[in-house]
Amino acid sequence: QANLTEANLIKANFEGADLNRADLTEANLTEANLTEANLIKANLTEANLTEVKWDESTVWPEGFTPPEQPA
């Protein structure tokens, strides 16, 4: 339930992290590693997910469309 509203998390490594219920409203997650992360009830409203790294084991909030994977 961390409050990371507007946090600068560029290139942060959240591999395997439990971000369930984290508030990431307007957080900058550019190039962050979300591989195997649990974001099931995270608030990603207006979060910057540019070139964020994730895989099939990353758990996104229900109804959320994950960003495209970087080339």
Secondary structure, DSSP 8 states (H G I E B T S, - for coil): --B-TT-B-TT-B-TT-B-TT-B-TT-B-TT-B-TT-B-TT-B-TT-B-TT-B--TT-B--TT--------
